Amino acid sequence: MNIQRFFGKNSKVALAQVREALGDDAVILSNRIVDGGNEIMAFREEEIASIPAYNEADQGFSASMIEDAQSSTLEALFRKRMQSEQPNSKKKNAEVAHEMREDYQIDNSIQERAQALAQAQANEASAQIANMMLEIRNMRSMIESQLTEISWAAIQHRDPVKSNALGKLLSAGFSAALSKQLAENIAEKQTDANAMKWVQTVLSKNLSAIEKEDEILDQGGVFALIGPTGAGKTTTTAKLAARFVMKHGTEKLGLISTDAYRIGGHEQLRIYGKILGVMVHTVKDEDDLKIALNELKNKHTILIDTVGVSQRDQMVSEQIAMLSGANSNIKKLLCLNATSTGETLIDVIQAYKNRGLAGCIITKEDEAITIGNVLDVIIREKLKLYYVTNGQRVPEDLYMADKKDLISRAFKLGAEKNSPFEFQKDDLPFVMGNSTYSSIKPALLEFEHA
């Protein structure tokens, strides 16, 4: 007897192999599940006759066993198998669906991890590119600095007029970047006098200032003097008030003080108001300011003295919000202390500039050794200059800004000073090598050659 073994991934596949090899009348000896699928042992029906007879004690095939084998044809076994699998089909479908959901979740998890990995790699690449660009920019800046230093060392010998003009600009307090931009644009073959005349002309052209005092005294309006502590806001307010009273009288002027924080802060302006015969209104918040402005709405000019705070204090925003929320067209004038460094003045302007500045006033000019620093930042930030104060006297020490006179005085003060901070000629190449145009806006200066 030839017993054959058939293997398939499931019983249906194995039975199909049996049917194909042995026919529909094949006899199934066994059908069991093994690793990887189903195993069926079968032989042809005709081979049963060749099986020798055994006694029951020999544990051979009995008659009943042979009868069972004969009855276990492939067709009957297939029907039986189908009947046994039918009740479990729903269960198997549920198991398959569950396995599919698990596979889908695993796929999603793998996809998410892949995306996170790709994002992390992209971020790392971006950081590396940014660091590389920073190194390239630093290297470029270093090379430009060295080339500029070499260039200016040569200019000192080849064109001493530019070198002299550069030294005078630095001594007057102008920044190295602006001084460099001016000196490099001086025309060739100029005398020292003509070169400095051209420099002053360019500075005067780029410095914006009111031409007539009528813009304040005659046109009127609401003006708020703002700025950091110690910039001279209260004294300047008193000077403007006195100048207005001298021209238009006391009936058309209103004075408001918001300095309710400093001990006796509003008393100084109140004393000035008493001398001038003008009542001073003290306000603490936006509501008080609205009430005061409403009471003074018939006045020709209203001057507001604000509290002095550091330009980095949160109260700057609160102060500007109070002025902006008062539902009135308040023109803000920034008081710039001429004794402050250029860096400090830039910091002050940046704190207030985006809040709608109408212009600025230079204060404490009489206390400054150089004024090129304050003129430099006014030109740089394109502010309109209204007045200059140069003392404590009210109202004498207040005058309109004369551009040519201010620039001429800046160079005069620079020539008179004898300071350990003054640049020597040997320092100029190094100073120019370490100055860049990055701090200057592209359209800062407009040049015109004679």
C-alpha positions in Angstrom: 0.0 0.0 0.0 1.3 3.4 -1.0 0.4 6.0 1.6 1.1 9.5 0.5 1.6 12.7 2.5 0.0 16.0 1.4 0.8 19.4 2.9 -1.0 22.8 2.4 -1.2 26.1 4.2 -4.7 25.1 5.3 -7.0 22.0 5.0 -8.7 23.2 1.9 -5.5 23.5 0.0 -4.3 20.1 1.2 -7.6 18.4 0.3 -7.4 19.9 -3.1 -4.0 18.3 -3.6 -5.4 14.9 -2.4 -8.3 15.2 -4.9 -5.9 16.1 -7.7 -3.4 13.2 -6.9 -5.7 10.3 -5.7 -9.1 11.2 -7.0 -12.4 11.7 -5.2 -12.4 8.2 -3.7 -9.1 8.6 -1.9 -9.0 7.3 1.7 -7.9 9.8 4.4 -5.8 8.3 7.1 -5.1 11.5 9.0 -5.7 15.2 8.9 -3.8 17.3 11.4 -2.5 20.8 11.9 1.3 21.1 11.9 3.6 24.1 11.9 3.0 26.2 8.8 -0.3 24.5 7.7 -2.2 21.1 7.5 -0.9 17.6 6.8 -3.1 14.9 5.3 -2.0 11.2 5.0 -4.1 9.4 2.3 -4.0 6.5 -0.2 -6.1 5.2 -3.1 -9.2 3.1 -2.3 -8.1 0.3 -4.6 -5.1 -0.4 -2.4 -7.3 -1.5 0.5 -7.5 -5.0 -0.9 -3.8 -5.5 -0.7 -3.8 -5.0 3.1 -3.1 -8.4 4.8 -5.5 -9.6 7.5 -4.5 -9.3 11.1 -5.9 -10.7 14.2 -7.5 -8.3 16.6 -4.7 -9.0 19.1 -2.1 -7.9 16.5 -3.6 -4.4 16.6 -4.0 -4.4 12.8 -6.8 -3.0 10.8 -10.1 -4.5 11.9 -13.1 -4.8 9.7 -14.8 -1.8 11.4 -11.7 0.3 10.7 -11.6 -0.7 7.1 -15.3 0.1 6.8 -14.7 3.5 8.3 -11.8 4.1 5.9 -13.9 3.1 3.0 -16.6 5.5 4.1 -14.1 8.3 4.6 -14.0 9.3 0.9 -12.6 12.7 0.0 -16.0 14.1 -0.9 -17.6 13.0 2.4 -14.6 14.4 4.4 -14.8 17.7 2.5 -18.5 18.1 3.3 -17.9 17.3 6.9 -15.0 19.7 7.1 -17.2 22.5 5.6 -19.9 21.8 8.1 -17.5 21.9 11.0 -15.9 25.2 9.9 -19.2 27.0 9.2 -20.1 27.8 12.9 -16.6 29.2 13.4 -16.6 31.5 10.3 -17.9 34.5 12.2 -15.3 34.1 14.9 -12.5 33.8 12.4 -13.7 36.9 10.5 -13.6 38.9 13.7 -10.1 37.6 14.4 -9.0 38.6 10.9 -10.5 42.0 11.3 -8.8 42.4 14.7 -5.4 41.4 13.2 -6.0 43.9 10.3 -6.6 46.7 12.8 -3.5 45.8 14.7 -1.5 45.7 11.5 -2.9 49.2 10.5 -2.0 50.6 13.9 1.5 49.2 13.6 1.9 50.7 10.2 0.7 54.1 11.5 3.2 53.9 14.4 6.0 53.1 12.0 5.0 56.0 9.7 4.8 58.4 12.6 8.3 57.4 13.8 9.6 57.7 10.3 8.2 61.2 10.0 9.6 62.2 13.4 13.0 60.9 12.4 12.9 62.7 9.1 11.9 66.0 10.8 14.7 65.6 13.4 17.2 65.0 10.6 15.8 68.1 8.7 16.1 70.2 11.8 19.7 69.0 12.4 20.5 69.8 8.8 19.0 73.3 9.1 20.9 74.0 12.3 24.2 72.8 10.6 23.5 75.1 7.6 22.7 78.0 9.9 25.9 77.5 11.8 27.9 77.2 8.6 26.3 80.4 7.2 27.1 82.2 10.5 30.7 81.1 10.2 30.9 82.2 6.6 29.4 85.7 7.6 31.9 86.0 10.4 34.8 85.0 8.1 33.5 87.5 5.5 33.3 90.2 8.2 36.8 89.4 9.4 38.2 89.6 5.8 36.4 92.8 5.1 37.6 94.3 8.4 41.2 93.4 7.6 40.9 94.7 4.0 39.3 98.0 5.2 42.0 98.4 7.8 44.7 98.0 5.1 42.8 100.3 2.8 42.5 103.1 5.4 46.2 102.7 6.3 46.9 103.4 2.6 44.4 106.3 2.4 46.2 108.1 5.3 49.3 108.3 3.1 47.6 108.6 -0.3 44.7 111.0 0.6 45.3 112.8 3.9 42.2 115.0 3.3 39.8 112.1 3.8 41.8 110.9 6.8 41.6 114.4 8.4 37.9 114.6 7.8 37.4 111.2 9.3 39.3 112.2 12.5 37.2 115.4 12.8 34.0 113.5 12.5 35.0 111.0 15.1 36.2 113.7 17.5 32.8 115.5 17.0 31.0 112.4 18.4 29.7 111.0 15.2 29.6 107.2 14.9 32.5 105.4 13.1 30.0 103.9 10.5 28.5 107.3 9.6 32.0 108.9 9.6 33.3 106.2 7.3 30.4 106.6 4.9 31.0 110.4 4.7 34.8 110.2 4.4 34.7 107.7 1.7 32.4 109.8 -0.4 34.6 113.0 -0.3 35.6 113.9 -3.8 39.2 113.5 -4.9 41.7 116.3 -4.8 39.8 118.5 -2.3 41.3 120.9 0.2 40.6 120.3 3.9 38.4 123.3 4.0 36.3 122.3 1.0 36.1 118.7 2.2 34.7 119.8 5.7 32.3 122.3 4.0 30.9 119.5 1.9 30.7 117.2 5.0 28.7 119.8 6.9 26.4 120.4 3.9 25.6 116.7 3.7 24.9 116.4 7.4 22.7 119.6 7.3 20.8 118.2 4.4 20.1 114.9 6.2 19.1 116.5 9.5 15.4 117.3 9.6 14.2 120.2 11.7 11.2 122.6 11.8 11.7 125.8 9.9 9.3 128.0 11.8 8.2 128.1 15.4 4.6 128.6 14.1 4.3 124.8 13.8 3.8 124.7 17.6 2.9 128.1 18.8 0.5 129.2 16.1 -1.0 125.9 14.9 -1.5 124.6 18.4 -2.7 121.2 19.4 -1.9 118.7 22.1 1.8 117.9 22.8 3.2 115.3 25.2 6.8 115.4 26.2 8.1 111.9 26.7 11.5 110.4 27.5 13.5 108.6 30.2 14.2 109.8 33.7 16.3 113.0 33.9 15.9 114.0 30.3 14.6 117.4 31.3 10.9 117.0 30.3 9.4 119.1 33.1 11.8 122.1 32.6 11.3 121.9 28.8 7.5 121.9 29.3 7.8 125.0 31.4 9.9 126.7 28.8 7.5 125.9 26.0 4.6 127.1 28.2 6.3 130.4 29.0 7.1 131.0 25.3 3.4 130.4 24.4 2.1 132.7 27.1 4.4 135.4 26.0 2.9 135.3 22.5 -0.8 134.2 23.1 -1.5 134.8 26.7 -2.6 132.5 29.5 -6.2 131.9 28.5 -5.4 129.7 25.5 -2.9 127.3 27.3 -3.6 124.1 29.2 -1.1 122.2 31.3 -1.4 118.6 32.4 1.0 116.5 34.5 1.0 112.7 34.6 3.9 112.6 37.1 1.9 111.2 40.1 4.6 108.5 41.0 7.6 110.7 41.9 7.4 112.4 45.2 6.6 116.1 44.5 6.9 115.3 40.8 4.0 117.5 39.7 4.8 120.2 42.2 7.6 121.6 40.0 5.3 122.1 37.0 2.6 123.4 39.4 5.0 126.1 40.6 5.9 127.1 37.0 2.1 127.2 36.2 1.5 129.4 39.2 4.2 131.8 38.0 2.7 131.9 34.5 -0.9 132.1 35.8 -1.9 128.7 34.3 -3.7 126.0 36.2 -2.0 122.5 36.1 -4.2 119.4 35.9 -2.8 116.3 37.5 -3.9 112.9 36.1 -3.2 109.4 37.2 -4.7 107.2 34.5 -6.4 107.2 31.1 -9.8 108.1 32.5 -8.4 111.1 34.3 -6.6 112.2 31.2 -9.8 112.0 29.1 -11.6 114.2 31.7 -8.8 116.7 31.7 -8.6 116.9 28.0 -12.4 117.3 27.8 -12.2 120.2 30.3 -9.4 121.9 28.2 -10.9 121.2 24.8 -11.4 124.9 24.1 -7.7 125.7 24.7 -5.5 126.5 21.7 -2.5 124.5 23.0 -2.2 121.8 25.6 1.2 120.6 27.0 1.5 117.3 28.8 4.4 116.6 31.1 4.8 112.8 31.5 6.5 110.8 34.2 10.1 109.8 33.6 10.9 106.1 33.5 13.7 103.9 32.1 13.3 103.1 28.4 13.3 99.4 29.4 10.6 99.8 32.0 7.2 98.2 31.4 5.7 101.6 32.3 6.8 103.0 28.9 4.1 100.8 27.2 1.5 101.8 29.9 2.4 105.4 29.4 2.0 105.3 25.6 -1.2 103.3 25.9 -2.6 106.0 28.2 -1.7 108.7 25.7 -3.0 106.7 22.7 -6.2 105.8 24.4 -7.2 109.3 25.3 -9.1 109.7 22.0 -7.2 112.8 21.1 -4.5 113.6 18.5 -1.6 113.8 20.9 1.7 114.6 19.3 4.6 113.0 21.1 7.9 114.8 21.4 10.8 112.7 22.6 13.4 114.5 24.8 16.9 113.3 24.0 19.6 114.0 26.6 22.7 115.3 24.7 25.0 113.9 27.4 24.0 110.3 26.7 26.0 108.0 24.6 24.9 107.2 21.0 24.1 103.6 22.1 21.9 104.8 24.9 20.1 107.3 22.7 19.4 104.6 20.1 18.0 102.4 22.9 15.7 105.2 24.0 14.5 105.9 20.4 13.8 102.3 19.8 11.6 102.1 22.9 9.4 105.0 21.7 9.8 105.2 17.9 7.1 102.6 17.1 4.6 104.5 19.2 4.1 107.4 16.8 6.7 110.1 17.5 6.1 113.5 16.0 9.6 114.6 16.6 12.3 115.2 19.2 13.9 117.9 21.4 17.6 118.0 22.3 18.0 118.7 26.0 21.0 119.6 28.2 23.2 120.7 25.2 25.1 122.9 27.6 26.3 119.9 29.7 27.5 117.8 26.7 31.2 117.7 25.7 30.2 116.6 22.2 26.8 116.7 20.4 27.7 114.7 17.3 26.3 111.6 19.0 22.8 113.0 19.4 22.8 114.5 15.9 24.0 111.1 14.5 21.0 109.2 16.0 18.5 111.9 14.9 19.8 111.5 11.3 20.0 107.8 11.6 16.4 107.5 12.8 15.1 110.3 10.6 13.4 112.2 13.4 12.3 115.8 13.1 14.1 118.1 15.5 11.9 120.9 17.1 14.0 122.6 19.8 17.3 122.6 21.7 17.6 123.4 25.4 20.9 124.6 26.8 20.3 125.6 30.5 17.8 125.8 33.4 16.5 129.3 32.8 12.8 129.6 31.8 12.1 130.6 29.1 15.5 131.9 27.9 17.4 128.6 27.5 15.2 127.2 24.7 15.8 127.9 21.0 14.7 126.6 17.6 17.0 124.1 16.0 19.3 125.7 13.5 20.8 122.8 11.5 23.9 124.6 10.2 24.6 126.1 13.6 24.2 122.8 15.4 26.6 120.9 13.0 29.1 123.7 13.1 29.0 123.7 16.9 29.5 119.9 16.9 32.8 120.2 15.1 33.9 123.2 17.2 33.3 121.2 20.4 35.1 118.3 18.9 38.2 120.4 18.1 38.3 121.9 21.6 38.1 118.7 23.6 41.2 117.0 24.9 40.1 113.6 26.0 41.8 110.2 26.6 38.9 108.7 24.6 39.8 110.7 21.5 41.1 108.7 18.6 44.6 109.2 17.4 45.6 109.1 13.7 47.3 105.7 14.2 44.0 104.3 15.6 41.9 105.3 12.5 42.7 102.2 10.4 41.8 99.9 13.3 38.5 101.9 13.9 37.5 101.8 10.3 38.4 98.1 10.0 36.0 97.3 12.9 33.1 99.5 11.7 30.5 98.3 9.3 27.5 99.8 7.5 25.2 97.2 9.1 24.1 99.7 11.7 23.3 102.3 9.1 20.2 102.2 6.9 20.9 102.1 3.2 19.3 105.4 2.5 20.6 107.2 5.6 22.6 109.8 3.8 22.0 111.6 0.5 25.2 112.8 -1.0 25.6 115.7 -3.5 29.0 116.8 -4.7 29.7 120.4 -5.5 
